[in-house]
């Protein structure tokens, strides 16, 4: 548990101290955000706000993860693991895709960076590398970081995927979550606050998996997860980094995370869901991200088939803005909905454990 606290503390410190440095540097270099012309007119005043703040989030995650392992050596007895390194690697690869997208936007002074094909190719490469390594690195208990089974709170052993289907599944999960967080990043602090709550919930989930691991004691309800403590450390680092960044990103934002941050955080969420065998549970915990993603899909599908719009504007946080809600009202209410979804997800997780274990810890 000590390492988990170290991770969150280090990440928070690095993120909250590095972000104002980036604000000054990016402002001096003219790295300002372009705003969609068709968006809410109140957003036009944000034009020129520094972007690429996701660099601070990524730096915080790296500092929290590695710092906790360096300082915590001998405390909890574990160093970096395959699972933690793979999720951190996926996060970093997608941050690289997002950074390139942000850089093109800034250099060309437009709201469009990489085209859809280029971004999907970047996500594809990251997902294939990650998916290919998930089924490697067996430990002494013959566990790999990922599992070819579909999972809810743990593996659904009756639903097994072959290697090819598994790779397709990983690609869909990585692409869906990274785009979902990207879509959510449209209001000051919305994506950072929502992600902080989601990974915070997963600190609880993964630490519980660690305390009830089959590797420690094979009892009813135990978890066959390779490295739950290391994922808890990574989630704590992500939570700390998001909170530190949110200090400067909360309305009125002094900096935006950009695709550098949103794609990275989406990749982290995808990676955590796959390495903890909770792919379907993450849909509950990250329900706001799911709703934002679906609002875009529904808007495009309906408009192309009927010529009509379901929402005033998608992603649907803009629907409420155009309906008269203040930006801060939308943000706070979405945070509250996320907190409810996180509580529900943790409750479902714990309820399943009670049923599987007979309530005996």
Secondary structure, DSSP 8 states (H G I E B T S, - for coil): -HHHHHHHHHHHHHHHHHHHHHHHHHHHHT-B----TTS-GGGGGGTT-B--THHHHHHHHHHHHHHHHHHTTTTSS----HHHHHHHHHHHHHHHHHHHHHHHHHHHTSS--S-HHHHHHHHHHHHHHHHHHHT----TTS--SS-SEEESSSEEEEEE--HHHHHHHHHHHHHHHHHHHHHHTTSTTHHHHHHHHHHHHHHHHHHHHHHTBTTT---TT-B--S-HHHHHHHHHHHHHHHHHHHHHHSSS-SB--HHHHHHHHHHHHHHHHHHTT-TTHHHHHTHHHHHHHHHHHHHHHHHHHHS--SSSSSSTHHHHHHTT--HHHHHHHHHHHHHHHHHHHHHHHHHHHHHHHTT--
